[in-house]
Amino acid sequence: MERRGFLVGILGSIVCAPLAAAGVSAGAAPAVPGPASPAHDQEDFGASSTPTDWAQESVDGRLRRGTRRVARRTRRADRRIARVRRRTARRALRAKLRTAF
């Protein structure tokens, strides 16, 4: 779960619980005279714009971590292959020297 979504849910429930309790105890809610207009435009929240900097950092960080992880695994595999080749070469040389004498 995203941290932001979790915090919004927790804070929303804390704020709405007293309001819901007050609404139930007051009886029926009065009718709204007309359509409710949003207090802010979508542009205020950046809904139609590009992702915010912190969101891009999150994705970039995840990609960088993945890239580092792949590079680390590749380096380890290369070292292991080189180590096995050296060990195999030493064993082959020792076997060859044993049979020579």
N, C-alpha and C positions, 0 to 999 in steps of 0.2 A: 504494500500500500504506500502511496506517496505521502510524504510528510505533510505537504501542503493540504492535501485532501483530508488527511487525518485531523489536522489542526482545525480546519474549517468545520468539519463535522462535530468535533468536541465543542468548539466555541459556539457554534450554531445551536447545539442542544442546550448549552448552558444559558444562552440568551433567550431561546424560545420557550424553555420550560416554564418560567414564571409568567410569560405572556399567555401561554396556552392555559395555564391554571386560572389566570385572571379572566380569560375569555369564557371558560366553562362556568365559572362562578357568577359572571355577570349576566348570563342568559344568552339570548340570540344576538348576534352581531348586527349592527345597522347596515342597511344596503348601501353600496357604493353608488353615488349618483351617475358616474360616467366611467368610461374606460380609464384605467390607471395608466398614466404615462410614466416611462422610466425616468428616474431622477438624473441619470447621466446618459450620454451617448455611448455607443460602443467604442468609438474612437478614444474616449477617455481611458478605457481599460486596455486599449491595444488589442482588441479582439481580432481586428482585420489586418493588423500590421504583422511584421515578422516577429519571431519569438524573442523574448527578452534576453538580455545578456547572461543572466544566471542560468537560464534554460540551455542556452548554447554552451555555456561552460560545462554544464552537467553532461551533455552529449559528447562534447569534445574530450572531457576527462575520461569518460567511459571508453571512447575510441582509443585514446592514448594508452589507457591501461591495457586494453586488449592488444594493442600493437606491441607494447612492452612485453606482455606475457608471451605472445607468439615469438618475439625475438629471443626472449630468454630460453624458451623451450628449444628453439632452433640451435642456439649456442650450446646448450647442454647436450643435445643430440650429437652435434658435431664433435664436441670434446669426447663424448663416449665412444663414438665411432673411431676417432683417432687413437684413443686409449686401447681399444680392442685390437686395432691394427698393429700397434706397437707391441702389444703383448703377444699376438699371434706371430709376429716376425721374430721376437725373442725366442719363443718356444720352437719355432722352425729352425732357427740358428743353433740352438742348443741340441736339438735332435740331430741336426746335420753334423755338429762337432762330435757328438757321442759316437756316431757311426763311422766317422773318419778315422778314429784312433783305435 
